[in-house]
């Protein structure tokens, strides 16, 4: 039904920046709230940022002011701009799509972000 493919992860130094992309394959992208989650080794998966169908946004407190989520409805793509990266941001970052019509969610495979000197 819906497939999500993340890209843009990699290795960066502390203080650096990355932009993650999530490509949405399916129908009715405009009906989906989109979000980024992350999971660090030995930790629970946590919400990083969310953007709604009306482009309202929410951020976890630790990411607020450093990360920006956006969506391009013409390209069926959601982005996560990450600035001032810290070693504790190291995690696998997952894209999530929530169907506002029926309540179901889809997940991407994840992309690794490593922040290290």
C-alpha positions as a Markdown table, in Angstrom:
| # | Residue | x | y | z |
|---|---|---|---|---|
| 1 | Unk | 0.0 | 0.0 | 0.0 |
| 2 | Unk | 2.5 | 2.6 | 1.3 |
| 3 | Unk | 6.2 | 2.4 | 1.0 |
| 4 | Unk | 8.7 | 4.8 | 2.7 |
| 5 | Unk | 12.3 | 5.0 | 1.8 |
| 6 | Unk | 14.7 | 7.1 | 3.9 |
| 7 | Unk | 18.0 | 8.5 | 2.6 |
| 8 | Unk | 20.6 | 11.1 | 3.6 |
| 9 | Unk | 22.0 | 9.5 | 6.7 |
| 10 | Unk | 25.7 | 9.2 | 7.3 |
| 11 | Unk | 28.7 | 10.1 | 9.5 |
| 12 | Unk | 29.1 | 13.7 | 10.6 |
| 13 | Unk | 31.2 | 15.5 | 13.2 |
| 14 | Unk | 29.6 | 17.1 | 16.2 |
| 15 | Unk | 28.1 | 20.5 | 15.3 |
| 16 | Unk | 27.6 | 19.4 | 11.7 |
| 17 | Unk | 24.4 | 19.1 | 9.7 |
| 18 | Unk | 22.5 | 16.5 | 7.7 |
| 19 | Unk | 19.2 | 16.5 | 5.7 |
| 20 | Unk | 17.2 | 13.3 | 5.7 |
| 21 | Unk | 14.7 | 12.6 | 3.0 |
| 22 | Unk | 11.7 | 10.2 | 3.1 |
| 23 | Unk | 10.2 | 9.3 | -0.2 |
| 24 | Unk | 6.5 | 8.2 | 0.0 |
| 25 | Unk | 5.2 | 5.7 | -2.6 |
| 26 | Unk | 1.5 | 5.3 | -2.7 |
| 27 | Unk | -1.7 | 7.2 | -3.1 |
| 28 | Unk | -3.1 | 10.2 | -1.2 |
| 29 | Unk | 0.1 | 11.6 | 0.3 |
| 30 | Unk | -1.9 | 14.7 | 1.4 |
| 31 | Unk | -4.0 | 12.6 | 3.8 |
| 32 | Unk | -1.0 | 11.4 | 5.8 |
| 33 | Unk | 0.6 | 13.0 | 8.8 |
| 34 | Unk | 4.3 | 12.4 | 8.5 |
| 35 | Unk | 6.9 | 11.9 | 11.2 |
| 36 | Unk | 10.5 | 11.0 | 12.0 |
| 37 | Unk | 11.4 | 8.7 | 14.8 |
| 38 | Unk | 14.8 | 7.5 | 16.0 |
| 39 | Unk | 16.2 | 4.6 | 17.9 |
| 40 | Unk | 19.6 | 4.6 | 19.5 |
| 41 | Unk | 21.4 | 1.4 | 20.5 |
| 42 | Unk | 19.8 | 0.1 | 23.7 |
| 43 | Unk | 17.1 | 2.7 | 23.8 |
| 44 | Unk | 13.4 | 2.9 | 22.9 |
| 45 | Unk | 12.2 | 4.4 | 19.7 |
| 46 | Unk | 11.3 | 8.0 | 20.2 |
| 47 | Unk | 9.4 | 10.6 | 18.2 |
| 48 | Unk | 11.7 | 13.3 | 16.7 |
| 49 | Unk | 9.3 | 15.5 | 14.8 |
| 50 | Unk | 5.9 | 15.4 | 13.2 |
| 51 | Unk | 4.2 | 17.4 | 10.4 |
| 52 | Unk | 0.5 | 17.2 | 9.8 |
| 53 | Unk | -1.6 | 17.3 | 6.6 |
| 54 | Unk | -2.0 | 21.0 | 7.2 |
| 55 | Unk | 1.7 | 21.4 | 7.9 |
| 56 | Unk | 1.6 | 22.0 | 11.6 |
| 57 | Unk | 4.7 | 20.7 | 13.3 |
| 58 | Unk | 5.7 | 19.2 | 16.6 |
| 59 | Unk | 9.2 | 18.5 | 17.9 |
| 60 | Unk | 10.6 | 16.6 | 20.9 |
| 61 | Unk | 12.2 | 19.1 | 23.3 |
| 62 | Unk | 15.7 | 17.9 | 22.8 |
| 63 | Unk | 15.4 | 18.5 | 19.0 |
| 64 | Unk | 13.5 | 21.8 | 19.2 |
| 65 | Unk | 15.5 | 24.6 | 17.7 |
| 66 | Unk | 18.0 | 22.3 | 16.0 |
| 67 | Unk | 15.8 | 20.1 | 13.7 |
| 68 | Unk | 13.2 | 21.2 | 11.2 |
| 69 | Unk | 10.7 | 18.9 | 9.5 |
| 70 | Unk | 9.1 | 19.9 | 6.2 |
| 71 | Unk | 7.1 | 18.3 | 3.4 |
| 72 | Unk | 6.9 | 18.8 | -0.4 |
| 73 | Unk | 3.5 | 17.5 | -1.4 |
| 74 | Unk | 4.4 | 17.8 | -5.1 |
| 75 | Unk | 7.2 | 15.4 | -4.6 |
| 76 | Unk | 5.6 | 13.1 | -2.0 |
| 77 | Unk | 8.6 | 13.7 | 0.2 |
| 78 | Unk | 9.2 | 14.7 | 3.8 |
| 79 | Unk | 12.5 | 16.1 | 5.0 |
| 80 | Unk | 14.3 | 16.4 | 8.3 |
| 81 | Unk | 17.0 | 19.1 | 8.5 |
| 82 | Unk | 19.3 | 18.4 | 11.4 |
| 83 | Unk | 21.7 | 21.1 | 12.6 |
| 84 | Unk | 24.1 | 21.4 | 15.5 |
| 85 | Unk | 24.3 | 17.6 | 15.7 |
| 86 | Unk | 25.4 | 16.0 | 18.9 |
| 87 | Unk | 26.8 | 12.6 | 19.6 |
| 88 | Unk | 23.6 | 11.7 | 21.4 |
| 89 | Unk | 21.7 | 12.2 | 18.1 |
| 90 | Unk | 23.4 | 9.0 | 16.9 |
| 91 | Unk | 20.6 | 6.6 | 16.0 |
| 92 | Unk | 18.7 | 4.9 | 13.2 |
| 93 | Unk | 16.1 | 7.4 | 11.9 |
| 94 | Unk | 12.8 | 6.1 | 10.7 |
| 95 | Unk | 10.1 | 7.7 | 8.6 |
| 96 | Unk | 6.5 | 7.2 | 9.6 |
| 97 | Unk | 3.2 | 7.9 | 7.7 |
| 98 | Unk | -0.1 | 8.0 | 9.6 |
| 99 | Unk | -3.3 | 7.7 | 7.5 |
| 100 | Unk | -5.7 | 10.4 | 8.8 |
| 101 | Unk | -8.6 | 8.6 | 7.1 |
| 102 | Unk | -8.2 | 5.2 | 8.6 |
| 103 | Unk | -5.6 | 5.5 | 11.3 |
| 104 | Unk | -3.0 | 3.0 | 10.0 |
| 105 | Unk | 0.7 | 3.7 | 10.0 |
| 106 | Unk | 3.6 | 2.7 | 7.7 |
| 107 | Unk | 7.3 | 2.7 | 8.5 |
| 108 | Unk | 10.4 | 3.0 | 6.4 |
| 109 | Unk | 13.5 | 0.8 | 6.8 |
| 110 | Unk | 15.5 | 3.5 | 8.6 |
| 111 | Unk | 18.7 | 5.3 | 7.8 |
| 112 | Unk | 21.8 | 5.5 | 10.1 |
| 113 | Unk | 23.0 | 8.8 | 11.5 |
| 114 | Unk | 26.3 | 8.7 | 13.3 |
| 115 | Unk | 27.6 | 11.9 | 15.0 |
| 116 | Unk | 31.2 | 11.4 | 16.1 |
| 117 | Unk | 34.6 | 13.1 | 16.0 |
